[in-house]
Amino acid sequence: SGPRLEMVRSNLFDFAWNIRAAVDANQMTDHGHFCPWLVDALDQVCKGWLDEGNDARPAALRGHRRTDTTIAPITVRGIDWEHLQRLKSLGARAMEPSVLRTEEEVQKVLAYPLLVVRGDAAGIARATGIVTTTKRLQQLARRIAVETRARQLLSLHGERALQARVRGT
């Protein structure tokens, strides 16, 4: 995890999204994958003997326009590494949001039940120092509610008596 993985994940998502957008805008042929360099390589192999108009030309290449790699990209994707280095030099550090699974973290967070129920991640961070997300606070609240209801149902149906009989045998 961390910035490098996040950059890779972001780049792959953005790239696939851009390919789909180009296909939807009829700017690119839909090849059923997100690897246009493979089609460009096939085009290079066929160059000079299976050019446009030749019936033997592979279907994937009909109407295909090669990627122009002489044009510099106009956007930077992913993480701005220079900015990240500047932040690190100032003492900043990246933190992965807590998934609230350790007993210690759960107990610290549950000391502020109103913040948990509201999903106030910023309030939890201020109060406990634990960085998390609204979604994870909602998941924790939901998990506790389900466990509490299960305990109530077990109690109503004689769980303690059943435990006593099992231990007694």
C-alpha distance (Angstrom), angle and dihedral (degrees) to the residues before:
residue distance angle dihedral
S1 . . .
G2 3.75 . .
P3 3.79 137.3 .
R4 3.83 97.3 -40.1
L5 3.82 94.1 53.2
E6 3.80 90.8 43.7
M7 3.80 89.8 52.8
V8 3.82 92.0 50.8
R9 3.81 92.0 47.1
S10 3.80 91.4 47.9
N11 3.80 92.9 47.6
L12 3.80 93.2 50.1
F13 3.80 92.5 47.4
D14 3.81 92.6 46.9
F15 3.79 92.3 46.4
A16 3.81 93.8 50.2
W17 3.81 90.5 45.1
N18 3.82 91.2 51.1
I19 3.81 91.9 49.8
R20 3.84 90.6 51.0
A21 3.81 90.4 47.7
A22 3.81 91.6 50.4
V23 3.82 90.8 49.6
D24 3.83 91.5 47.7
A25 3.82 89.6 50.1
N26 3.82 90.7 50.5
Q27 3.80 89.9 -118.6
M28 3.78 92.3 118.5
T29 3.78 136.7 31.1
D30 3.81 115.4 -108.9
H31 3.80 104.8 -117.8
G32 3.80 94.0 170.9
H33 3.81 93.8 -113.4
F34 3.79 141.0 64.8
C35 3.82 98.6 -118.1
P36 3.82 106.6 97.9
W37 3.82 89.9 162.9
L38 3.83 88.1 70.1
V39 3.79 90.5 57.3
D40 3.81 89.5 45.5
A41 3.82 89.0 52.3
L42 3.82 90.7 50.7
D43 3.80 89.0 48.9
Q44 3.81 89.8 52.3
V45 3.83 91.0 50.5
C46 3.83 91.4 50.9
K47 3.81 94.5 44.1
G48 3.78 112.0 123.4
W49 3.80 98.8 12.7
L50 3.83 106.5 44.2
D51 3.78 100.8 32.8
E52 3.82 126.6 161.4
G53 3.81 111.2 -60.2
N54 3.81 94.9 31.6
D55 3.83 109.3 121.9
A56 3.82 90.3 -145.2
R57 3.82 90.9 60.7
P58 3.85 110.5 117.1
A59 3.80 114.1 -99.5
A60 3.82 90.5 -122.8
L61 3.80 89.3 64.0
R62 3.78 99.2 47.6
G63 3.79 106.2 112.6
H64 3.81 90.6 -1.0
R65 3.79 117.5 148.9
R66 3.80 115.1 -158.3
T67 3.77 119.6 -120.8
D68 3.78 109.4 -100.2
T69 3.79 103.3 -132.5
T70 3.80 93.4 178.3
I71 3.82 90.2 77.7
A72 3.79 113.6 86.1
P73 3.82 115.7 -127.7
I74 3.79 113.2 -98.3
T75 3.79 97.0 -150.2
V76 3.77 135.6 47.0
R77 3.78 114.2 -132.5
G78 3.76 128.3 -156.0
I79 3.76 126.5 4.2
D80 3.79 124.8 -1.3
W81 3.81 96.6 -128.0
E82 3.82 94.4 -170.9
H83 3.80 91.2 55.0
L84 3.81 90.8 45.9
Q85 3.82 90.0 52.7
R86 3.82 90.1 50.6
L87 3.80 90.3 51.4
K88 3.80 91.6 48.3
S89 3.81 90.8 50.1
L90 3.81 87.7 55.7
G91 3.80 90.7 52.5
A92 3.80 99.3 -100.6
R93 3.79 118.5 142.1
A94 3.77 132.9 -167.7
M95 3.79 117.5 -118.5
E96 3.77 127.1 -159.9
P97 3.84 110.4 -137.1
S98 3.78 112.6 -105.4
V99 3.80 117.5 -108.4
L100 3.82 89.0 -148.4
R101 3.81 96.2 -127.1
T102 3.81 103.4 125.3
E103 3.79 116.2 89.4
E104 3.81 91.1 -128.6
E105 3.82 93.7 54.9
V106 3.81 93.4 43.7
Q107 3.80 91.7 51.6
K108 3.82 92.5 48.8
V109 3.79 91.3 49.4
L110 3.81 94.2 44.7
A111 3.80 89.2 57.9
Y112 3.83 83.1 78.0
P113 3.83 103.4 47.0
L114 3.80 94.9 163.6
L115 3.82 91.0 56.7
V116 3.82 90.1 48.1
V117 3.81 93.5 50.8
R118 3.81 91.1 47.3
G119 3.82 90.8 48.0
D120 3.80 89.7 -126.2
A121 3.81 100.5 167.0
A122 3.81 92.9 169.7
G123 3.81 90.8 52.3
I124 3.81 91.0 49.6
A125 3.81 90.1 50.1
R126 3.81 91.2 51.2
A127 3.80 93.7 45.6
T128 3.81 100.5 41.0
G129 3.79 108.5 13.9
I130 3.81 88.8 -121.7
V131 3.80 112.3 131.6
T132 3.79 112.0 -148.5
T133 3.80 140.0 138.7
T134 3.79 135.1 -101.0
K135 3.79 89.5 -115.5
R136 3.81 92.4 54.5
L137 3.81 91.4 48.5
Q138 3.81 89.5 51.3
Q139 3.81 90.3 49.0
L140 3.81 90.2 51.1
A141 3.81 91.8 49.5
R142 3.81 90.6 47.9
R143 3.83 92.1 48.0
I144 3.81 91.3 50.7
A145 3.81 91.8 47.6
V146 3.82 91.6 51.4
E147 3.82 92.5 47.2
T148 3.80 91.5 47.6
R149 3.81 92.1 50.2
A150 3.81 91.0 47.5
R151 3.83 90.6 52.3
Q152 3.81 90.3 49.4
L153 3.81 92.2 50.6
L154 3.80 92.4 47.0
S155 3.79 90.2 49.9
L156 3.82 91.8 49.5
H157 3.79 90.5 52.6
G158 3.79 96.0 51.3
E159 3.77 103.1 -95.4
R160 3.80 93.1 158.5
A161 3.79 92.8 51.5
L162 3.80 90.6 49.0
Q163 3.83 90.7 49.6
A164 3.81 90.4 49.7
R165 3.84 91.4 51.0
V166 3.81 91.5 48.2
R167 3.81 92.6 48.5
G168 3.76 90.8 45.7
T169 3.79 93.6 58.7
